[in-house]
């Protein structure tokens, strides 16, 4: 559906009718190195036009790579792009770039400031532990704040600098926040969310009815963790609402293959949009053979979950629906214990399905044995491990013999006489017959509030499965490499591996068109 070869998303913004995404990119190879910023623009976040490289490693302060950075839109119309450069001796420094012509909707040309580097690692911070500046936010004193990830031994920390002009900076004498045992924090993000409402907020928003999200990509685990908390703009301190779910020890943006994410505020539609990177799990040889590696997920909107107050709801941007083609509805499909039910869509003369799908599914569970058992299952046992109440869900990118399949499922677990904990999971252990790919089970417990039914949305693209549980309260991105469930041999099934429940399923499924990703016709400018 969408995606282009890239790694860390950088400096996303909306400018004069165009969405911009910059991204780490090696123009010489499909493997990491020679880190340069690619640049693409879109009218709708779905179809993308590739522009010339934006920033290349051609100065002493970024000769070993133009690393992660963020854009800040100033009220005076200027755009300040702060990014990390790696010097000749591998010291990480912060640099400033700006568009040569801010009135250019495409922002084709970028100028590195002659004052670079504008920030060096402060005393006590390792030269390789100082990277990835955030979008700046404006404080009550009229000064901008920029956060940068770092560490002190195994203490993950967020440094904060104040600036008026993005050239001169003052380091605060305390951290915005820190968490012991979490190691190096990179690709830090910090943004406000409304306690009530579905609209996004400008990065500088603060005050009543606003919480703040602090997110860090943990270098040790390559996972993106976040927490919701309260920001004091006078003291420049952030406190998690739930210390047990602090950054790095609690919630994740995505429980699958997902890293180095970054949000931006879309002032055109008043929403906050999240970008993230799915990297490869096959071999470097395979990447070189196909000529590309890694891609961006479907952009997602992000809002605070009003029902739990602690979770974020992530959802594919509404523009993805423009790719929907023919739809299929299934009402009350009964899936008995231990059964697999094929879903016949696509060609009337074949059982194959389109390889690009948008699947909405709702599950009702009926206990048929009358017994309730205490269980300790979670996602770890995968889709094959049977228990009283689960698992049940969808088998995507499956072949006819079920030798290859990717399972997306719920597993309710009876934890006491009156309590059930539900898990939302993706099982990749049978996703490919290829021997040299990463095949694991991903997942997490998922809050099910009040009378909510179990619901999932699954976006299937040839080798990507993005799964959203309970309206996006949990998300799992999977990078899979089917060898048999491809093209005309792919199938879609429902399954129920519970021993004591019937499952009734309601589905709506859309075939999806492809998004275009192609060079911008610069000769037409």
N, C-alpha and C positions, 0 to 999 in steps of 0.2 A: 504494500500500500504506500508506504512512505519510508524514507531513510536514505542517508547517503554516507559513504565511507568516511569515518571521522572518529575522534575520541572526545576529550572533554569539551562540552559546550562553553562558549565564551561570549561575554558582552551582548546577550540578546537584548533587543529593544525594538520599539515601533517608532518609525520616523517617516513623516510625510507620505503616508499611504503604503509603506512597505514594512513588513516584518523582516528584521535582520537577525541572522545567527552567524557568529564566528565560531570556529572550531579548530582544535588542534589537529594537525594534518602533516603527513610526511609526503611531499610531492614526488619523492624519488623511489618510494618503496611501500609495500603493504605491511611492513613491520615498523616498530617504534624507532624514532630517530629523526634528526633534522626538523625539530618541531617548529612548524610554521602555522600561521593562522589562515585557514580557508575562510571564505565569505560567501554567503548565499542569501537571497532575498525572496520573499513570497508576498503575495497579496492576501493569502488565506491560511497560512501555516501548513498547507498541505502540498501544493505544487511549488517547486523550488527552482530558482534560476541561479546558477553558479556564476560568481563574479571572480575577477582576478584576485590573487592572494592579497590579503590586507596587510599583514605584518610578517616580515621575514627576519631570520636571525643574522643580521648584518652589522651589528654594532658590538663593541667589546662587552657591553652590559647585557646582551642577549645572544651572544654568539653560540652558546650551547642550548639555545631553545627559547622561543617565545611561548611561555607557559600560560597558565590559566589567568584570566582577568575578567573585569566587569565594567560595564558602562554606567555612567551617571549622567542623567539629563539635568542640566542646570536651568533654573527659571529664565536666565538670559538667552537661552537658545543654544548654548554651547553644549557639546558632548565631551565628557572627560572619560577616557579609556585608560584605566590603570591595569597593568599586567605585570606578572613576574617574569623576569629574565634570568637566565643562568649564564654567569660570566665564564671567562676562560678558565678560571680555577674552580668552577662549579659553585660559586657563591650565589645565593638567591637574593635578588634585589628587585625593588619595585620601580616601575617605569610608567611614564605618562605619554599617551598618544592622543591625537585629536584629529578630526576630519579636516582635510585641507579646505574644504568648502562645506560648511554646515548646512547650506541651502540646497545641496545636492541630495535628492531623495535616495539615491543609491549609495551615497557615502563611499564613492569609489576609491578615493585616495586618502591615505592616512599619513600623518606627519609625527615623527617621534620628537619629543621635546628636547631642546638642546641642554636642558638642565638635568637630564637623566644621568644616573638613577636618582629618583627623588627620595628613596628610602633604602637604607642599608640595614642589615640585621643589627638589632640593638645589643648592648652588652648582656651576656648571659644566654643569648640565643645562638644556637649552632648555625653556621653558614648555610647548611642544607635544610634548615628547619624554619623557613621564613617565606611563606608563599600564599598566593591566591587571594588578592584583595577583593573585598565585597563591593557591591554597589554602595555608594555613600548615602548617608541619611543626615538630614539637617536637624541640629539640636536647638533647644530653646535659647541658647546663647548666640545663635546666628552662625555657629561654626559647623562645618561638616564633620561627620565621623566616618572612618573607614576601619573595618575589621580585617585582621589577617590571622591565618591559622599558624600554630606553632606547637611546641612542646617543651617541657622541662623534664628530662628523663622520660618517665611514663605518664606524666601529668599532661593531658591534653588541654590546650589553652587557646583563648581568643584574645589577641592583642587589639587595642583600639587606639587609633591616632585621630587627633583633631587637626583640621586644616581650614583655611579660609580660601586659599587660591589653588589648591591641589599641587602646589610646589613646595611649600614649607609646612612641616608637620610637627606636632607635639605628641609624644607618647604618653598616654595616661599611666599613672603610677600603680594601677591595679588592672586585673583582667576583667573583661566583660563577663567571662565565666570560665571555669575550669572543672575538669572531672578526673580524679585519680585513676590510673590504670588503663586509660584509653589510648595513650600514645599520641603520635603525631596527628593533628587535625589539619586536613587540607580541604580546599574548595568549600570553605565556610560560607554559609548563607545566613542572613538575618533579615527578617521582614515581619510586618504587622499583619494580623488577621482580625476581622470583625467578629466579636462575640456572637452577635446576631446578624443575620443577613447573608446574602450569597454573592455580594460584590467583592472584588479585590480592593486593596488599599495601596496608595502611594507609599513608597518605602519610608518616607519621612513622617508618616501618620503616627500619632501617639495620642494618649488621653483616655477618657472614659469609654468603655465598651470595646476596648482593643486589647488583644493579647499579642505577644511576639513569639515567633518561631525561631529557634536557633538550631541550625543544622550543621553537621560536620561529616565529611568523608574521612573515615578512619583508614589511615595508610596501612596499619597493621593487618586489618581484616578485609579491606577493600569493600566496605559496606557503608551506606549512607544512613546515618542516624539523625533523629530530630527529637526535640521536646518542645512543648508549649509552656510558656511562662509569662512572667511579668517583667517589664523593662522600666527602670527608673531613669528617665532621660536627664535628670539633674546629676545624679551620682554615677550615671553610666554603668549600671549594674543590671544584670539579668538574672532572675531567679526562677527555677523550674517550678511549675505548679505541683508536680509530683516527683520528689527526689528519687523515688524508686525507679522512675522512668526517665532519668536524666539522659543527657546527650551521650551516646555511646554505650549505654547499658540498658536501653529500653526500646522504644519504637523505632522502626525503620521506614523510610519512604517506600521501599520496595523490598520484598523478601526473596527476590530472585537475582538475576544477573543485571545489576544496575549500579552506576557509580558516577561520581564527579558531577552531580546534578547542580543546576542553577535556575533560579526563578527570575522573572522580571515582571514589572507592572505594565500591563497593556492599557494605556490611558484612553485608547480608542473605544474599547469595550468594557472598561472598568473591571478588569479581572487580573488575577495573578496567574502566570503561566509557568509551568515547570518543564525544564528540559533535562534529560538524562541520557547517559551513554550506556549502551550494551556492548560489551567487548566479546571477543571470540573465546571459544573453549576448545577449538580444534587445534591442530599443530601449526607451527610457523610455516612449515612446508606447504600445508593446504592454503594458507593465506597468500603466500607468494604465487601459488599456482592459479588461484582465482583472481589475483591482482588487486584485492582490496581487503580491508579488515575493519570490523566494528561499525556501528551506526547509532543514530539517535532514535529514541523511542518516539511514539506519537506524542506531541505536546499535550500536557494535561493542565486543566484548571485546578486550583488549590483553594479550598475554603476550610474553615474550622467546622468540625462536626458538631452541630448544635445539639444533638441528642446525647453525646457522651461528654462533650466539652474538652476532651483530651486528645482526640484523634483528628487527623486531617482527612478530608474527602478529596480524593484525586479522581479526575474524570477526563476522558479524551475530549479535546476541544470540539465544540459543536460542528466545526467545519468538516470534521471527518465524515459527517453524514452526507456530505455532497458526493462521496464516492459510492454511496449505496446504489445498487442496481435492483435486481429482482429480489423479492422477499418471500419467505415461507413461514407459515404459522402452524404450530402444533399445539393442540389443546389437550390437557389431561392425559399425557402419555404415561401409561402405567409400566413401571419398571420393578419387577418382583425381586426378591432376595436372590442374589447370585446370578442375575441375568444381564445380558447385553442386548440393547435394542438399536438396530441401524436407523439412521435418519436419512431418508431418501430425498435429496435435493439435487439441483443441477439438471444434467441431461436426462431426458425421459427414456433414452435408450441405453444409458449406462448407469451404473451405480456410483460412479465417481462424482466428486464434488468439486466446486471451484476451490482453489487454494487460498483465496482471500475472502475471509468471512468476518462478519460482525454478528455475534451470537448473544442474545439476551435470554436468560433462562431463570425460571423461578421453580422452586422445589417445595412440595408439601410432603410431610413424612407421616405415615400411619403405622403405629406399633401394632403388630399382628400376633405376637406371642404372649403378650401380657406380662412378660418378665422384664425386669430392669436389672442390669448387671453392672457391677463396679468394674471400671476398666481404666487402664493407664495409657491407652494408645494416644498418639498425637499424629503429626504428619510423618514421623520417622519411618513408620512401617510401610509407607507408600500406598498405592491403590490396591495392591494385591493382598494386604493384610486385613482379614475380615474381623469385624467386631459386631456387637449387637446392633448398633445404630448407624453404622457406616463402614466404609466410605461409599459415596455415590456422587455422580457428576457426569462429565463429558470426556470422551476419548477423541481428541483432535489429531490431525495428521496421522491417521491410522491406515494401515493397509488392510486388505480384505481378510487376511489370516490372523490379524492382530499380532503379528510378529514385531511390528513397529507401531508405537502409539505414544502420545503425550496426554497424560491424564490431568484434568483439572477437577478438583472435587472438594466436597465438604465432608468432615468427619465429626459428627456430634459424639460426645463422650459423656456418659452418666458418671458424674463425680460424687454425687450423694443422692439421697432419696428424692431431693427436690431440686437438684441443680444439674444442669447440662453445660459443659464447655464445648464450644464448636471450634473446629479448626478448618482453615481454608488453605489448600495445598495444591502444588503442581508436582507431578511425578514424571521425571525425565529418564528414569532408569531403563525404559524400553523405547526411548524416542528415536534410537538409531541403532542399526547393526554395525555401524562403523566402530572400529575398536579404539581409536585414539581421540575420543571426544569426552567431555565432562558430562556425566550422566548422574544426577543427584535428585533428591527430593527436597523441594523448597516449601516453606509455609510458616504459618503462625496461627495462634488462637485468634479468633475474630469476635468482637462484641456483637451480639444479636440483641437488640433492645426491644423490650415490650413485645408487641404482637408482630414484629417484623417476620416476614417469610424469608427463607434462604434464597438469595439472589446472586447471580454472577453475570458479568459481561465479559466475553472473551473475544479478543481481536486476533484472528489467525492470519498470518502472512507466511509465505513459503517456508521460512525457517525461524520465524519469531512468533511466540504466543504471549500476548499480554492479557493478564486476567485481573479483573476487578471484582472484589467481593463486597457485598452489602453497600452498594453505591459508591465504592471506592475507599471504604474504610481500611481495606487491606488490598495491596496490589502485588502481583508476582509477574516478573518478566522472565521469559525463558528463551534461550538461544538454542535451537535444536537443529540437527543435521540428518533428516531422514534420507534413507537410501532407496526404500521401496515405496513409501507413502508420498510419492511425488507425482506431479502432473495428473494424468488420468487415473492413477492408481491410489489416490488419496480418498479416505472415507471418513465419516463422522458417525459416532455412536453415543448413546447414553449407556451408563452402567450403574449397577447397584450391587455392591459387594457386602452389604449388611446381611446379617443372618436373621434379623427379627423385625424388619420394617419393609413395607411397600413404599415406593416413592412415586409421586405423581408430579409430572413435569409439564410446565407450560413454556413454550419457546417461540421466539421470533428471530429469524435468521435472514440476514441479507448477504447476497453476493456483493463483493466489493470490487470496484474498478481500481486500476493502478493510478497512483499519482505520478506526475511527470517530474523528473529532475534532469535538467539540461542546462547547457551554458546560456547565459544571457546574450541576446543578439546585440552585442556592443556596436556592431557596424550600423545599427539602425538608430543609434543615439543622435 
